[in-house]
Amino acid sequence: MRWRYLPPAADWLRDYHSRDLTGDLVAALVVTVMLVPQSLAYALLAGLPPQVGLYASILPLVAYALFGSSRTLAVGPVAVVSLMTAAAIGQLGLQDPGQQLAAALVLALLSGLILIAMGLLRLGLLATLLSHPVISAFISATAVLVALGQTKHLLGVPVAGERLDEILLQLAEGLPQANPVTAAIGLSAVAFLFWVRRSLAGRLQRLGLSEGRAQLVARVAPVVAVVGGTLAVGLLRLDEAAGVAVVGTIPAGLPPLTLPSFDPALWSGLLPAALLISLVGFVESVSVAQSLAAKRRQKVEPDRELLGLGAANLAAAFSGGYPVTGGFARSVVNFAAGARSPLAGVFTAALLALVALYFTGSFRFLPNAVLAATIVVAVLGLVDLGIARRLWRYSRADAASWAVTVAGVLALGIEAGILAGVGVSLLLYLWRSGRPHLAVVGQVPGTEHYRNVLRHKVLTHPSLLAVRVDESLYFANARYLEDRLPEMVADRPELRDVVLICSAVNLIDASALESLEALSARLGDAGVALHLAEVKGPVMDRLERSDFLRHLSGRVFLSTHEAVVALTGR
């Protein structure tokens, strides 16, 4: 194992210039302004005390700066992971806040250990099990659940549950009990934030601000809702006069050093959720990191990202936090504000530490409804229903996996929904690859090129059948080839040779090898020789280590044209 991934901080420190410092400091200031209310809101979403969100945004940033590979990714609490954390802890049936926090620490620890293990073993490719349609469906469905779940804070009504039917039923029953003042604050904040998201940047550009600066101001503008809501409640004492729920007293001080519980029952209960959180968080994070890195022609290494995110989650586990990952909006703001290196994250951590030490009292009257509004607007921006139409036009199978994931998350819950989506994706893959496309090809006149007889005007020979198999051969499709090829031979009484073109075959596993041996014997008994053409080097290396080539009834040709010339004399 190569240990060049540990520690990689020198990669960006080696070429760090003083001119980068200004950009990192400005980015840190802007991200801090954005991250403070976000961290409080996402802790609320996770069902944890608000200060836990602050704690999860300090040391994890430093840990990622030391071990991650992206220069602009902003790590911290995010909406999807926060909801998954709430669901994982909720399944344990814990009611005591101390036990819930202990479970969150274990969840962060397990996520960190899983990510680091995957990074050391270079298993970043495992995340490809979560296809784009599944991830998109999962995020969209989860965003709907998050938005509906926040109505308890927006309207001041008791709403709980992990499934759509549970939330809607409780919402319908609780609406008569809604707090009108809380609803006014929450819905006003939602309206303002939607206006900011959709219109503010355009208005600022018309006033002469550049597009980049206008977008930056628009992304930070939600702080106005936080300040306005806090001042309104604090000056009018709406928490006492109208029963408006507020954040309350947040303990001042740096994140405490915490030791996660090593209770085996707690670990086993949280392990499945930790695995899903790790995979979903990694996919979301590395996608953002790669898209931002491409704009500056920088490189992001997935295996190092696993180590960086793993280290960030371990830091969260030992400093009173909960699982974290790279955030989309936060990273875009960090990039647009001029961040040049992970040092921007370190500066952000330092500024957040100052907030935790000296300014937590400022959030005493911050309404939960405003925090809920920031969550609702943020997550609804992640909903992408248009992808369903695009997938249906392009691939019905991918559209099916998208639909199953959405329905599963809404009807069964987060973990069951994403597992259903992954399961359907794998089954559809096996079904598609289990019936590989077999193309009968012929020679394009005057050339050495061979194309599908159904698509092109080509020359064929009665005594020879050239078939191209457009899939690797493995256990799921070996039997299909073994059955289909003799059927094609039976329809051609003059046939003497079959050439199996393997240009698209990257693998022949043991099951497929056995089927090829049986196929060669069956065709040989019928007086037809089986030949191979265009076999790739790695595949041929494996065939040569077996007895297959010695028992093959035909020959192996370098190209299809060579096979046709040798077997037909033309």
C-alpha positions in Angstrom: 0.0 0.0 0.0 1.3 3.4 -0.9 1.1 6.0 1.9 1.5 9.0 -0.3 -2.0 10.1 0.7 -0.9 10.8 4.3 -0.7 13.7 5.1 -1.2 15.7 1.9 -1.4 19.2 3.3 2.0 20.0 1.8 0.5 19.6 -1.7 -1.1 23.0 -1.4 1.2 24.6 1.1 4.2 23.9 -1.1 3.0 26.4 -3.8 1.1 28.8 -1.5 1.7 32.4 -2.3 1.0 35.5 -0.2 -1.4 36.8 -2.9 -3.6 33.8 -2.1 -4.0 35.0 1.5 -6.5 37.8 0.7 -8.8 35.5 -1.2 -8.8 32.9 1.5 -9.5 35.5 4.2 -12.4 37.1 2.3 -13.9 33.6 1.4 -13.6 32.6 5.1 -15.5 35.7 6.2 -18.2 35.2 3.7 -18.6 31.5 4.4 -18.7 32.1 8.1 -21.6 34.6 7.7 -23.4 31.9 5.7 -22.4 28.9 7.8 -23.4 30.2 11.3 -27.2 30.1 10.7 -26.9 27.1 8.4 -25.1 25.1 11.1 -27.7 26.0 13.7 -30.5 25.1 11.3 -29.0 21.7 10.2 -28.5 20.7 13.9 -32.1 21.5 14.4 -33.0 19.3 11.4 -30.8 16.5 12.8 -32.8 16.7 16.1 -29.7 17.9 18.1 -29.0 21.0 20.1 -28.1 24.0 17.9 -24.5 24.3 19.3 -23.8 20.8 17.9 -24.0 22.3 14.4 -21.4 24.9 15.3 -19.1 22.3 16.8 -19.5 20.2 13.6 -18.3 23.2 11.6 -14.9 23.9 13.4 -12.5 21.0 13.8 -13.8 19.0 10.8 -12.8 22.0 8.5 -9.2 21.8 9.9 -9.1 18.0 9.5 -10.3 18.2 5.9 -7.8 20.9 5.1 -5.0 18.5 6.2 -6.2 15.4 4.4 -8.6 16.4 1.6 -7.6 17.0 -2.0 -10.0 19.8 -3.0 -8.8 23.4 -2.6 -12.3 24.9 -2.4 -14.6 22.4 -0.9 -16.4 23.6 2.2 -17.1 20.8 4.7 -19.7 20.9 7.4 -23.3 19.9 8.2 -25.6 19.5 5.2 -29.4 19.0 4.8 -29.4 15.4 3.5 -26.9 14.0 6.0 -28.6 15.9 8.8 -32.0 14.3 7.9 -30.3 10.9 7.6 -28.8 11.4 11.0 -32.2 12.3 12.5 -33.7 9.2 10.9 -30.9 6.9 12.1 -31.1 8.1 15.7 -34.9 8.1 15.6 -34.9 4.4 14.7 -33.2 3.7 18.0 -36.1 5.1 19.9 -33.9 7.3 22.1 -35.7 10.0 24.0 -33.0 11.4 26.3 -31.1 14.3 24.6 -27.8 13.0 26.1 -28.3 9.6 24.5 -29.3 11.1 21.2 -26.1 13.2 21.2 -24.1 10.1 22.1 -25.6 8.3 19.1 -24.7 11.2 16.8 -21.1 11.0 18.0 -21.0 7.2 17.3 -22.6 7.9 13.9 -19.8 10.4 13.0 -17.1 8.0 14.3 -18.5 5.1 12.2 -18.8 7.3 9.1 -15.2 8.5 9.6 -13.8 5.0 10.0 -15.8 3.7 7.0 -14.6 6.5 4.8 -10.9 6.2 5.9 -11.0 2.4 5.4 -12.4 2.9 1.9 -9.7 5.5 1.2 -6.8 3.4 2.3 -8.2 0.4 0.3 -8.8 2.7 -2.7 -12.5 1.8 -2.8 -13.8 5.1 -4.1 -15.3 3.3 -7.0 -17.8 1.6 -4.6 -19.7 4.8 -4.6 -20.6 4.2 -8.2 -23.2 1.7 -6.9 -25.2 4.9 -6.3 -26.1 5.8 -9.9 -26.9 9.4 -10.8 -30.7 8.7 -11.2 -30.7 7.1 -7.7 -28.8 9.9 -6.1 -31.0 12.5 -7.8 -34.2 10.7 -6.8 -32.9 10.3 -3.3 -32.0 13.9 -2.9 -35.3 15.1 -4.4 -37.5 12.9 -2.3 -35.5 13.6 0.8 -35.8 17.3 0.2 -39.6 17.0 0.0 -39.6 15.1 3.4 -37.3 17.7 4.9 -39.5 20.6 3.7 -42.7 19.1 5.0 -41.0 18.1 8.2 -40.0 21.7 8.9 -43.7 22.8 9.0 -43.6 22.0 12.7 -41.2 25.0 13.1 -42.7 27.1 10.4 -46.2 26.9 11.8 -45.7 25.9 15.3 -47.5 22.5 15.0 -46.5 19.1 16.3 -45.2 17.1 13.2 -43.0 14.1 13.2 -42.4 11.0 11.2 -40.0 9.7 8.5 -42.6 8.8 5.8 -44.7 11.1 3.7 -48.0 9.6 4.9 -47.1 10.1 8.6 -46.0 13.7 8.0 -49.1 14.7 6.0 -51.5 13.0 8.5 -49.9 14.8 11.5 -49.8 18.1 9.6 -53.5 17.8 8.8 -54.3 17.1 12.4 -52.1 19.8 13.8 -53.0 22.7 11.5 -55.8 24.0 13.8 -53.2 24.3 16.6 -50.9 26.5 14.4 -49.3 29.5 16.1 -50.3 32.5 14.0 -47.4 34.7 15.0 -44.9 31.8 14.3 -46.6 31.1 11.0 -46.3 34.8 10.0 -42.6 34.9 10.8 -41.9 31.6 9.2 -43.9 32.1 6.0 -42.6 35.7 5.6 -39.0 34.3 5.9 -39.8 31.7 3.3 -41.2 34.3 0.9 -38.2 36.6 1.4 -35.7 33.8 0.9 -37.4 32.6 -2.3 -37.4 36.2 -3.6 -33.7 36.5 -2.7 -32.9 33.2 -4.5 -34.9 34.0 -7.7 -34.7 37.8 -8.1 -32.0 39.5 -6.0 -29.0 38.6 -8.2 -30.7 39.9 -11.3 -31.8 43.1 -9.7 -28.2 43.7 -8.4 -26.8 43.1 -11.9 -29.2 45.7 -13.3 -27.8 48.1 -10.7 -24.3 47.6 -12.1 -22.9 44.8 -9.9 -21.0 42.1 -11.7 -22.6 38.7 -12.1 -20.2 37.0 -9.7 -20.6 39.5 -7.0 -24.4 39.7 -7.4 -24.6 35.9 -7.0 -22.4 36.1 -4.0 -24.5 38.7 -2.3 -27.6 36.8 -3.1 -26.2 33.6 -1.4 -25.3 35.5 1.7 -28.4 37.6 1.9 -30.4 35.0 3.9 -28.5 36.3 6.9 -30.8 39.3 6.7 -33.8 37.1 7.5 -31.9 35.7 10.5 -31.0 39.2 11.8 -34.5 40.5 11.1 -36.3 37.6 12.8 -34.0 37.8 15.8 -34.5 41.5 16.3 -38.3 41.3 15.9 -38.6 38.5 18.5 -36.1 40.1 20.9 -37.5 43.6 20.8 -41.1 42.6 21.0 -40.5 39.6 23.3 -42.6 37.4 21.0 -41.2 34.3 22.7 -43.1 35.2 25.9 -46.0 37.2 24.5 -46.9 35.0 21.6 -45.2 31.7 22.3 -42.8 31.9 19.4 -40.2 29.1 19.7 -36.6 30.4 19.7 -33.2 28.8 19.8 -32.7 29.9 23.4 -29.4 29.9 25.3 -26.5 28.4 23.4 -23.5 27.5 25.6 -20.5 29.7 24.9 -17.2 28.0 24.5 -15.0 26.0 22.1 -16.2 22.5 21.0 -15.7 20.1 23.9 -13.4 17.0 23.6 -15.8 14.1 23.5 -15.3 10.3 23.5 -17.9 8.4 21.5 -19.5 5.4 23.2 -18.2 2.0 22.5 -21.4 0.2 23.2 -21.5 -2.8 20.7 -25.3 -2.6 20.6 -25.2 1.1 19.6 -22.6 0.5 17.0 -24.4 -2.4 15.4 -27.7 -0.4 15.4 -26.0 2.6 13.6 -23.7 0.7 11.3 -26.1 0.4 8.3 -27.0 4.1 8.5 -23.4 5.1 8.8 -22.5 3.2 5.7 -25.3 4.9 3.7 -24.4 8.3 5.1 -20.7 7.7 4.1 -21.6 6.7 0.6 -24.2 9.5 0.0 -22.0 12.1 1.6 -19.0 11.0 -0.5 -20.9 11.0 -3.8 -22.4 14.5 -3.1 -19.0 15.9 -1.9 -16.8 14.6 -4.6 -19.2 15.7 -7.3 -19.1 19.3 -6.0 -15.3 19.1 -5.6 -14.7 17.9 -9.1 -17.0 20.4 -10.7 -15.3 23.3 -8.9 -11.8 21.9 -9.5 -12.4 21.7 -13.2 -13.0 25.4 -13.4 -9.4 26.1 -12.3 -7.9 23.0 -14.0 -7.1 21.5 -10.7 -7.3 17.8 -9.7 -9.4 16.0 -7.1 -8.4 12.5 -6.1 -11.4 10.4 -5.0 -9.4 8.2 -2.6 -7.9 11.2 -0.9 -11.3 12.7 -0.7 -12.4 9.6 1.2 -9.5 10.2 3.7 -10.3 13.9 4.0 -14.0 13.3 4.7 -13.1 10.5 7.0 -10.8 12.7 9.0 -13.4 15.4 9.1 -16.0 13.0 10.5 -13.5 11.7 13.1 -12.9 15.2 14.2 -16.6 15.8 14.5 -16.9 12.6 16.6 -14.3 13.8 19.1 -15.4 17.4 19.3 -19.1 17.1 20.0 -20.4 17.2 16.4 -22.2 14.8 14.0 -21.6 13.5 10.5 -20.4 16.1 7.9 -19.6 16.2 4.2 -18.9 18.8 1.5 -21.9 21.2 1.0 -22.9 22.4 -2.5 -24.1 25.9 -1.8 -21.4 26.5 0.8 -18.6 25.3 -1.5 -19.9 27.4 -4.4 -19.9 30.5 -2.2 -16.4 29.6 -1.0 -15.2 29.3 -4.6 -16.9 32.5 -5.8 -15.6 34.5 -2.8 -12.1 33.8 -3.9 -10.9 30.8 -1.9 -7.5 29.7 -3.2 -6.7 26.8 -0.9 -8.0 24.8 2.1 -6.5 27.5 4.3 -9.9 29.3 3.7 -11.5 26.4 5.6 -9.0 26.8 8.5 -9.8 30.6 8.7 -13.5 29.7 8.6 -13.0 27.3 11.5 -11.1 30.1 13.5 -13.9 32.6 12.9 -16.5 30.1 13.9 -14.5 29.4 17.1 -14.7 33.1 17.9 -18.5 33.0 17.3 -18.8 30.0 19.6 -16.7 31.8 22.3 -18.2 35.3 22.3 -21.3 35.6 20.1 -23.6 32.7 21.0 -25.7 35.1 23.1 -26.7 36.9 19.8 -28.8 33.9 18.9 -30.9 33.8 22.1 -34.0 35.2 20.3 -33.4 33.6 16.9 -36.8 32.0 15.9 -36.8 28.4 15.0 -39.2 29.4 12.3 -36.5 31.4 10.5 -34.1 28.5 10.7 -36.7 26.2 9.3 -37.3 28.7 6.5 -33.6 28.6 5.5 -33.8 24.8 5.5 -37.0 24.7 3.4 -35.6 27.1 0.7 -32.2 25.4 0.6 -33.6 21.9 0.2 -36.4 22.8 -2.3 -33.7 24.1 -4.5 -32.3 20.5 -4.7 -35.6 19.1 -6.1 -35.2 18.1 -9.7 -38.4 16.8 -11.2 -37.4 17.5 -14.7 -34.9 14.7 -14.7 -37.8 12.2 -14.7 -38.9 13.4 -18.1 -35.3 13.4 -19.4 -34.7 9.9 -18.1 -38.0 8.6 -19.6 -37.0 9.8 -23.0 -33.4 8.5 -22.8 -33.6 5.3 -20.7 -36.7 3.7 -19.3 -34.6 1.5 -17.0 -33.0 4.6 -15.4 -36.4 6.2 -15.2 -37.7 3.2 -13.3 -34.8 3.2 -10.8 -35.5 7.0 -10.3 -39.2 6.3 -9.7 -38.6 3.4 -7.3 -36.2 5.5 -5.3 -38.5 8.4 -5.0 -41.5 6.2 -4.1 -39.3 4.2 -1.6 -38.0 7.2 0.2 -41.4 8.8 0.5 -43.3 5.7 1.4 -40.8 3.6 3.3 -38.2 6.1 4.7 -34.7 7.2 3.8 -32.7 4.0 4.2 -35.2 1.6 2.8 -35.8 4.0 -0.2 -32.2 4.3 -1.2 -31.6 0.6 -0.8 -34.6 -0.1 -3.0 -33.2 2.3 -5.6 -29.8 0.7 -5.6 -31.3 -2.8 -5.7 -33.5 -1.9 -8.7 -30.5 -0.3 -10.5 -28.4 -3.5 -10.0 -31.3 -5.8 -11.1 -31.8 -3.7 -14.2 -28.1 -3.8 -14.9 -28.1 -7.5 -14.6 -31.2 -7.8 -16.8 -29.7 -5.6 -19.5 -26.3 -7.1 -19.5 -27.9 -10.6 -19.2 -29.4 -10.2 -22.7 -26.4 -8.7 -24.6 -26.9 -7.2 -28.0 -25.8 -9.7 -30.7 -25.2 -8.1 -34.1 -24.8 -10.0 -37.3 -22.3 -8.1 -39.3 -21.2 -7.9 -42.9 -18.5 -6.2 -44.9 -19.0 -2.6 -46.1 -18.2 -2.9 -49.9 -14.7 -1.8 -50.8 -13.5 -1.5 -47.2 -12.3 -3.7 -44.3 -15.0 -2.4 -42.1 -17.9 -4.6 -40.8 -21.3 -3.3 -39.7 -24.7 -4.5 -38.6 -26.6 -6.1 -41.5 -29.8 -4.5 -40.2 -28.4 -0.9 -40.4 -26.1 -1.0 -43.4 -25.8 -2.3 -46.9 -23.1 -4.9 -46.5 -21.7 -8.1 -48.0 -22.2 -11.5 -46.3 -21.2 -15.1 -47.0 -23.6 -18.1 -46.8 -20.9 -20.3 -45.3 -19.8 -17.8 -42.6 -21.7 -16.0 -39.8 -19.9 -13.0 -38.1 -21.6 -12.1 -34.8 -20.4 -9.2 -32.7 -21.3 -9.4 -29.0 -21.6 -6.0 -27.4 -21.1 -6.9 -23.8 -18.5 -8.6 -21.5 -19.3 -12.2 -21.0 -20.0 -13.3 -17.4 -22.3 -15.5 -15.4 -25.5 -13.4 -16.0 -25.3 -13.6 -19.8 -23.3 -16.7 -20.5 -26.4 -18.9 -20.8 -28.1 -16.4 -23.2 -25.2 -16.6 -25.6 -25.0 -20.3 -25.4 -28.7 -20.6 -26.3 -29.0 -17.8 -28.8 -26.0 -18.6 -31.1 -27.1 -22.1 -32.0 -30.6 -20.7 -32.9 -28.9 -18.3 -35.3 -26.9 -21.2 -36.8 -29.9 -23.4 -37.2 -31.5 -20.9 -39.6 -28.5 -21.1 -42.0 -28.1 -24.7 -43.4 -25.0 -23.7 -45.6 -23.1 -22.4 -42.6 -19.6 -23.8 -41.9 -18.0 -21.1 -39.7 -19.1 -18.8 -36.9 -16.8 -15.9 -36.0 -17.5 -14.4 -32.6 -16.3 -10.8 -32.6 -15.1 -9.8 -29.2 -14.1 -6.2 -29.7 -16.5 -5.1 -26.9 -15.7 -7.9 -24.5 -13.5 -6.8 -21.6 -14.0 -9.8 -19.4 -14.8 -13.6 -19.8 -15.4 -15.1 -16.4 -15.3 -18.8 -15.5 -19.1 -19.3 -16.1 -18.8 -17.7 -19.6 -15.7 -19.7 -20.3 -17.6 -22.9 -19.6 -20.4 -21.8 -21.9 -18.0 -21.0 -24.7 -16.5 -24.5 -24.3 -20.0 -26.0 -24.5 -20.9 -23.8 -27.4 -17.7 -24.8 -29.3 -18.5 -28.5 -28.7 -22.2 -28.1 -29.8 -21.3 -26.3 -33.0 -18.5 -28.8 -33.7 -21.0 -31.6 -33.5 -23.1 -29.8 -36.1 -20.1 -29.4 -38.4 -19.7 -25.7 -37.6 -16.4 -24.3 -36.4 -16.4 -21.5 -33.7 -13.7 -18.8 -34.2 -12.9 -15.7 -32.2 -11.8 -12.3 -33.5 -10.5 -9.0 -32.1 -9.9 -10.5 -28.6 -8.4 -7.9 -26.3 -5.0 -8.6 -24.8 -6.0 -9.0 -21.1 -8.8 -11.3 -22.2 -6.5 -13.4 -24.3 -4.0 -13.6 -21.5 -6.7 -15.3 -19.3 -7.8 -17.6 -22.1 -4.2 -18.7 -22.6 -4.1 -19.7 -19.0 -7.0 -22.1 -19.6 -7.5 -25.2 -21.8 -10.1 -23.4 -23.9 -7.9 -22.6 -26.8 -6.7 -26.1 -27.1 -10.3 -27.4 -27.4 -11.6 -24.6 -29.6 -13.0 -26.0 -32.8 -11.8 -22.9 -34.8 -9.1 -20.3 -34.6 -8.4 -16.9 -33.1 -8.0 -14.1 -35.6 -6.5 -10.6 -35.0 -9.3 -8.9 -36.9 -12.7 -9.7 -38.4 -11.5 -9.0 -41.9 -8.6 -11.4 -41.5 -11.1 -14.1 -40.4 -13.4 -13.5 -43.4 -10.5 -13.6 -45.9 -9.0 -16.8 -44.3 -12.3 -18.6 -44.1 -13.9 -17.6 -47.4 -10.9 -17.0 -49.6 -12.2 -13.6 -50.6 
